[in-house]
Amino acid sequence: MAGWFWYELTENGTVRLLRAFGGAPEVEIPEEIAGRSVTEIGDYCFAEKDTGGAHHIFAEGVDEGQAEEMFQELYRRGSIRVLAGEYIKKIVFPKSVVSIGNFCFYQCSSLTELVVGNGLTGIGSDAFMNCRSLRDITVCGGVAEPSGLKQILAQRPMETEVSFVSEDGLEAVLLYPEYSETYDEIGPAHIFELNIEGEGFRARQCFHGGTADLAQYDAVFLQACAKESVKTLCRMALLRLYYPAGLRGECKEVYEGYLRENAAEAGRYLVEDKNLEFLYFLGEQGYLGEKETEGCIRLAAKRGWTEGAGMLLQYQGKWFAGKQEEYSFDDF
């Protein structure tokens, strides 16, 4: 069953989405509803709270005159439910959406993935309040194109991975580390000083005219090395090397040096995540040494990840030709 939507018209005659309904915790918002472009997402649209009010009902292929009766019957039977609050897990917006309202995703505690167009620049107040699980954001647009990402990240202090997907495919993936803000009271005058912990805040300032400033983002890495976890830093380095859009030579050397120095930890994290693609990349680029590769094979075998152990066993002969003994699964 296609998605069902409550909506109203804006002053410009476009659609403002008010509510979405469906039978699964994922929804892709159509670019047009009732022949009109969907440009706005209303206040509390995906929050558990129902703000009520007048609305139209739309579902693809359903006659407008029958929509209300069909909707009520499906909702009564439990065939569809409101896609909001702790139920919703993934939301895909069309590129036509340019703004989202206040508290739009309030208490969407299970929302893990959000896809937006680079034309989305209007972000309402506390739009992402209590979205504790949201870690993956995809921006439909090139990394060199302006977007509203900075405004979104300003409301997202948690670690967030952002993918930039243009018409030619995936261009870049940037990891923005977590940061925290605290206030200390100074003296009896009730003056408060803001303290920020974590380089995630600095990374979120790396924008110029709405466009991600990759050179500035890469420069943050050196400062982050003194404060962020090895796992976070390995992920930042891997993502920049694997998707090297705008990566300058000197910055590439810094990322490569960090991975070589922390190859054992990087390999362990990738085995734990069962990330075959990045493990192969580590080995193929020479970031994994012989000892680290053997450690990854042993860990993969111990965890029962035969695919990962098999791949590493297959390729270690290529990576370290003439430098190591032959191994088999029996050795692990």
N, C-alpha and C positions, 0 to 999 in steps of 0.2 A: 504494500500500500504506500502510495506516494505521501510525502509530508503534507501536513495541514498547517495553515498559517492564519493568525489574526493580524489584521493590519488596518491602518488609517492613511489618508492622503495628507501630504504636506501642503504648505501654501503654494509650492511650486508644481503641485500635481503629481509628484512622485510618491513612492510608497515608503511609509515608516512601519517597520515590522514591530509588532507588539508581543507576539507569542508564537511559539512553534510547538507542534505536536507530531508524534510519530510512534513507531513500535520498537525502535532501537535507540540506544544512547548516543547516536551520532546523527548529525544533520548537515546537509548542504543547502544553504539558502539560495533560492533561484535568483537569477539576475533580474527577472521580471515577474511581477505578480499582477494578474488581470491586465496584462498588456502595458504595464507601467514599470518604470525602472525602480528597483529597490535601492534607495540611497541612504536611509537612516535606520538605525536600530534603537528602539525606544528605551526609556528608563525602565529598569528592572526586567527587561525582556526575558532573560534567562535565569532570573532569581526565583526562588521558591515563592516569594511573595507575589500575589496577584493584585495588581493595581486596579483591575476592573475597568469600567468605562466602555463607551461605544466602540464597536469595531466591525469590520467586514471579515468574512471567512473565505479562504481560498484553498483549493487543492487542484492540482493539474488534472485536466480532463473532466472535472465535475462542474455541472451547470450551476450558476450562481443561485438560481432559485431553489435548488435542491441541497445546496451546501450545508445549510444550518441543520436540516433534518438528518442528513447522512452523518454529519459530524457528531451530533448528539448521540446517535445510535452507536457509532463506533466507540465513542468515549465511554458510554454506559457499559458496553460489553468488555471494555478493557483492551480493545484492539489497538488503541492509541492512548498515549498519555502525554502530559505536558513535559517538554524537554527542558528541564530547569533544575536548579538546585543541585543536590548531590547525585542526581541520576545522570545528567549529561556528561559525556566524556570527550567528545570532539565536535567542533563547530567549524564549518567552512563558509566563509563569506565570499560573495562575488566581488569583482573589482569595482562594481558600481557603488558599493557602500563607502560613504565618505565620513560618516560619524556614528558613534555609539553613545547611548545616553548614560545618565548617572546611574550608578549601581547596576549596570547592565548584567554583570556576571556575579552579582552578590551571592555569596555562600555556595558557589559552584565548586564544591570541595573535591569532586572527582574529575573535573575538567583537566585533561592532560595535554591536549593539542588544540591549537587555534591556527586557522589559515585566514589571512587577510590580504587585501589588495594594497598596493603602495599608495593608493589614493585615499586611504583611511587616515585622516589627519585630525579629526575632531574626536577627542577622547573625554568622555564625561567624568565628573567627579567620582572618585572611589569606584570606578567601573570594575576593578578586579579585586575588590575587597574579599578576603578570605578564600581566594582561589589558591589553596595551598599546594595543589598537585600540578598546576600548570608549569611545565618545564620546556615545552617545545612550541615555538612559534614559527610559522612559515610566512614569509612576505612574498607575494606574487609580484615580482619586479626585480630588476637587476640591482646588484649591490651598489652600483654607481648612480642609481636613480633616487630622487627624493622620496621619502615615505614618512609615515607617522610613527615609526618605530621608537624614536626617542621618547615620545609622549607615552607610549605603552610601557616601555622599560622603566620610566619614572615611577610607575605604580607597581613595579615588579622587583622587589629587593631580593627575591629568591633566585638561585642559580637558574639561568634561562639559556637555552640553545636556540639560536635564530638561523633559519635557512633562507637564503635568497634564491628564488626560482624565477628565471626569466623565460621568455619564449624558447630560448635555446637549451634550457635545462637548468640544473642546479649549478649556481655560480660560486657561492661561498656559504660557509657555515661559521658563525661566530659564537663563542661561549662567553656569556656575561656572568662572572662569579657572583655569589651571594654577598650582600653587605648588610650592616645593621646600623641603626641610628639610636643614640641615647642622649639624654639631656642631663647635665650636671648643674645643680643650683650653685650660684656664686654669691656668697655673702648674704646678709640679711635683707637685701633689697629685692629678693626674688628675681634675680637676673639669671637666665639659664644659658649655658654654653652647649652647643651642639657638638657631639662627638660621633664620628663616622668610622666604623671598623670594616675593613675589607676593601680590596681594590675594585670590587664590582661597581662601586659608585663612580670611581674615576673612569672605568671603561664605558659607563653609560653616558659620559659627557663627550665621547669621541664622535661627534657629528658636526657637519658643516653645512649649513643651509638645508637641513633635513636629510642630508646624505651621510651615510656612515663614513667616517674618516679612518680609512684602514691604516694609514701610516701612524696616526695618533693612537689607534687601538694597539698596534704592534709595539709601540713605545711603552705602553702600560705594562707589558709583559715583564720587563726588567724589574720594575718596581714590585710587581706581583710576586716575583720569585722569593722575596723576603718575607711574604706574609701568607700567601695562599698555600693550600695543601698540594702535595705532590700529584695527587690524582687530578685535581682541577687543572694544574699547570700542564700536565701531560696531555690532557684533553684539549686544552687551548692550543698547544703546539701541534698536536696531530691534526686538528681540524684546519689550521692555517696552512700546514704543509700539504695536506691532502687536497684542499681546495684553495690554491695559492693566488686567488684573484688579488691583484695589486700588491703582491708580496715582494718587497725589495730584497736585494741580495744580502745586505748586512743583517736584516731582520731574519731572513731565512737561516743564516748561519747561527743566530742566537737560538732559534727554535730547535735546529738540528743538534746543536751542542747540548741543549737541555735534555733532549730525548736520549742521546747517547749516554749522558751521565746518569740518567734515571731509567735505563732500558729495562732493568729487572722489574721495577715497579710498574712501568708502562705495560710491559708484557703481562704481568699478573692481573692488572685491571682488565685488560682486554680478554684474557682467558675467562675471568670471572663473569664478564659480560657476554661471553661467547661471540665476540666480534671478529669473525673470520676475515672480513675485508681489511680491517685495520691491522690485524696481526700480519697478514701477508704483506701489507705496505711497509710495516716496520722492518720486516726481514728483507724485502726486496730492495729497500733503500739503504740497507746496511746499518740501520739504527740498533738492531738487535745483534749482540755478539754471540759467539758459540755457547758460552756458559748460560747466557740469558735464554737462548733458544731451547737448550736442554731443560732449563728450569720450567719453561712454558709447557714443554711436552710432558714433563712429569706431572705438572699441576693439572693439565687437561686430562691426562689419563686417570689421575686420582679423582677428579670430579666426574669421570664417566663421559667426558666430551670427546668421543672418538673421532668426530669429524675434524675438530681442531688439532688433536694430536696427530692424526693421519696427515693432515695438510703440512704441518711443521716437519714431520718425518720425511715427507716427500720432497720438500723443498730445501731442507738443510744441506743436502748433498750439493745442491746448486749454489747455495749461499756460501758454503764453506768448503768448496771442492778441494779435496786433498788435505784438509786440515783436521778432520775428525774421524773417529771410528764409526763403523756402521752400527746403527741401532735398529731394534725391532720393538714391537709392542711388548714382547716377553721381557725386555729389559726394564720395563716400567711397571 
